[in-house]
Amino acid sequence: MEPQRQCVGCRKRFEQGVLYRFVRAGAGWKGSAPGERRLPGRGAYLCSEACAQRAERNKRYPGLGQSAREYGLIGGSRLGSIEKG
């Protein structure tokens, strides 16, 4: 059984391997695609473009939305919505 992680946008739990992960890197964030676990540090997980937009408005994660936009998760085609249910 794969570890469960919580999306910071919708607060729902998913298997770790299906979420996009972002970690703090200096003043910003670095992203990794689902299944990649190469970035060290405490991370924030996102499941969809809508959740990336919510994170952009959340003051607990300053700059996360901008990094998601640069990574192509907002307004791009990299992030498809994960089947929730």
C-alpha positions as CSV (number, residue, x, y, z in Angstrom):
1,M,0.0,0.0,0.0
2,E,1.4,3.4,-1.0
3,P,1.6,6.2,1.5
4,Q,-1.3,8.7,1.5
5,R,-0.8,12.4,1.2
6,Q,-3.2,15.4,1.4
7,C,-3.7,17.9,-1.3
8,V,-3.2,21.4,0.1
9,G,-6.0,22.8,-2.2
10,C,-8.9,20.5,-1.5
11,R,-7.6,18.7,1.6
12,K,-8.5,15.3,0.2
13,R,-6.2,12.3,0.6
14,F,-4.6,10.5,-2.4
15,E,-1.9,8.0,-2.9
16,Q,1.5,9.8,-2.9
17,G,2.4,8.7,-6.4
18,V,-0.5,10.5,-8.2
19,L,0.1,14.0,-6.7
20,Y,2.3,16.8,-7.9
21,R,4.9,17.7,-5.2
22,F,6.4,21.1,-4.5
23,V,9.2,21.8,-2.0
24,R,10.6,25.1,-0.8
25,A,13.7,26.2,-2.6
26,G,15.1,29.5,-1.4
27,A,12.4,32.1,-1.9
28,G,10.3,29.9,-4.2
29,W,9.2,26.4,-4.8
30,K,10.4,23.5,-7.1
31,G,8.0,21.0,-8.5
32,S,8.1,17.4,-9.4
33,A,5.7,15.2,-11.4
34,P,3.7,12.4,-9.9
35,G,5.8,9.4,-9.0
36,E,9.1,11.4,-8.7
37,R,10.5,11.6,-5.2
38,R,13.8,13.3,-5.9
39,L,13.4,16.7,-4.3
40,P,14.5,16.8,-0.6
41,G,12.6,18.7,2.0
42,R,9.1,19.2,3.3
43,G,6.6,19.3,0.5
44,A,3.2,20.5,-0.5
45,Y,1.0,18.3,-2.7
46,L,-1.5,19.3,-5.4
47,C,-4.0,17.2,-7.3
48,S,-5.5,19.5,-9.9
49,E,-5.2,22.9,-11.6
50,A,-8.1,24.1,-9.4
51,C,-6.3,23.2,-6.3
52,A,-3.1,24.9,-7.6
53,Q,-5.2,28.1,-8.0
54,R,-6.6,27.7,-4.4
55,A,-3.0,27.3,-3.1
56,E,-2.1,30.5,-5.0
57,R,-4.6,32.4,-2.9
58,N,-3.7,30.6,0.4
59,K,-1.3,32.7,2.6
60,R,0.1,29.6,4.2
61,Y,1.9,28.7,0.9
62,P,3.2,32.0,-0.5
63,G,4.6,31.7,-4.0
64,L,3.3,28.1,-4.5
65,G,0.7,29.2,-7.0
66,Q,3.3,31.2,-9.0
67,S,5.6,28.2,-9.1
68,A,2.8,25.9,-10.2
69,R,2.1,28.4,-13.0
70,E,5.7,28.4,-14.0
71,Y,5.8,24.6,-13.9
72,G,2.8,24.5,-16.3
73,L,0.2,23.3,-13.8
74,I,-2.0,26.5,-14.0
75,G,-3.0,27.4,-17.5
76,G,-0.9,24.6,-18.9
77,S,-1.6,21.0,-20.0
78,R,0.7,19.2,-17.5
79,L,-1.9,18.8,-14.7
80,G,-4.9,16.7,-15.4
81,S,-7.5,16.3,-12.7
82,I,-7.1,13.2,-10.6
83,E,-10.2,11.0,-10.3
84,K,-11.6,11.9,-6.9
85,G,-13.8,9.4,-5.3
